[in-house]
Amino acid sequence: MSNTNSKPIECSLRLMELLEWIEGEVLADIGCDHAYVACNAVILGKVKKSYACDIAQGPLDRAIETIQECQLEEKVIPILMNGMEKLPEDVDIVTIAGMGAMTILEIFDKAPLKTGLRLLLSPHKDAQKLREHLKEYSIEILREKMVYDEGHYYPVLDCIVKEDVATLSLQETFLGRNVVYNVVYSQFLNYEKNKLSKILANMPEGKGQELRSKLDIIKNTH
Ligand SMILES: C[S@@+](CC[C@H](N)C(=O)[O-])C[C@H]1O[C@@H](n2cnc3c(N)ncnc32)[C@H](O)[C@@H]1O
């Protein structure tokens, strides 16, 4: 149910798919830029309040403009900060989208990751690297989905901070954990299979072991 009188702001399919999985009381969108996620999460009634956070003043100014246009000054609070360094205590769900895995991991280095915190992560590159390192931060992937938007595939990882994080299998590290198996994911697997087959066709035998095992796993999954 909607939380305001505003209509949702038009935004990309990628961000709408991220919004679909937001569920909590108070959201912090890290690297918010335009603040579409922080505002829409409130407008769509996904959370009661949100923080639109960015490291740079330019994007934060864009966020403030959107907040004012939607008249959400009471419910969406802009914060200038690096990553999650000054994350307010009342946040129970965090979104990070449109950044590479290495930037996301650097953010976790200085983040107050309290048990029970939900995280929705949508890296624009190196998802495998992100999965490989999440356990070091006590972050477990609960489920994933693949989004196809404007010619690119974007994974969305729904995660939680907890003790005793499950160790990922090789298949989960390569291709995701508990992924929603739909047409988009099936097309993604096909795309990966073709890409890897082409790369390996030009590689001498005995080289590219990781890519070969990834290709074998895709062939057995698909
Ligand atoms: C490509 S934009 C993505 C915007 C939006 N999240 C999306 O997915 O459309 C990346 C944004 O992250 C911000 N950013 C980069 N590193 C950051 C950090 N360490 N902490 C907070 N924001 C950061 C940038 O200033 C920029 O506004």
The ligand as a Tripos MOL2 file, in Angstrom:
@<TRIPOS>MOLECULE
LIG
   27    29     1     0     0
SMALL
NO_CHARGES

@<TRIPOS>ATOM
      1 C1         26.2320    4.7310  -11.2140 C.3       1 LIG1
      2 S1         25.5550    5.5870   -9.8770 S.3       1 LIG1
      3 C2         24.2560    4.4830   -9.4030 C.3       1 LIG1
      4 C3         23.0720    5.2210   -8.8940 C.3       1 LIG1
      5 C4         21.9100    4.3350   -8.4420 C.3       1 LIG1
      6 N1         22.2570    3.5670   -7.2580 N.3       1 LIG1
      7 C5         21.4830    3.3930   -9.5470 C.2       1 LIG1
      8 O1         21.7030    2.1810   -9.4350 O.co2     1 LIG1
      9 O2         20.9370    3.9000  -10.5420 O.co2     1 LIG1
     10 C6         26.7270    5.3470   -8.5660 C.3       1 LIG1
     11 C7         26.5420    6.3310   -7.4290 C.3       1 LIG1
     12 O3         27.2690    5.8310   -6.3190 O.3       1 LIG1
     13 C8         27.9500    6.8900   -5.6870 C.3       1 LIG1
     14 N2         29.0740    6.2970   -4.9350 N.ar      1 LIG1
     15 C9         30.2210    5.7660   -5.4180 C.ar      1 LIG1
     16 N3         30.9940    5.3110   -4.4140 N.ar      1 LIG1
     17 C10        30.3130    5.5530   -3.2680 C.ar      1 LIG1
     18 C11        30.5850    5.3440   -1.8940 C.ar      1 LIG1
     19 N4         31.7300    4.7710   -1.4900 N.pl3     1 LIG1
     20 N5         29.6710    5.7130   -0.9930 N.ar      1 LIG1
     21 C12        28.5030    6.2880   -1.3840 C.ar      1 LIG1
     22 N6         28.2060    6.5470   -2.6670 N.ar      1 LIG1
     23 C13        29.0840    6.1830   -3.6030 C.ar      1 LIG1
     24 C14        28.3250    7.8260   -6.8200 C.3       1 LIG1
     25 O4         28.5640    9.1320   -6.3620 O.3       1 LIG1
     26 C15        27.0910    7.7180   -7.7170 C.3       1 LIG1
     27 O5         26.1290    8.6910   -7.4030 O.3       1 LIG1
@<TRIPOS>BOND
     1     1     2 1
     2     2     3 1
     3     2    10 1
     4     3     4 1
     5     4     5 1
     6     5     6 1
     7     5     7 1
     8     7     8 2
     9     7     9 1
    10    10    11 1
    11    11    12 1
    12    11    26 1
    13    12    13 1
    14    13    14 1
    15    13    24 1
    16    14    15 ar
    17    14    23 ar
    18    15    16 ar
    19    16    17 ar
    20    17    18 ar
    21    17    23 ar
    22    18    19 1
    23    18    20 ar
    24    20    21 ar
    25    21    22 ar
    26    22    23 ar
    27    24    25 1
    28    24    26 1
    29    26    27 1
@<TRIPOS>SUBSTRUCTURE
     1 LIG1         1 GROUP 0 **** ****
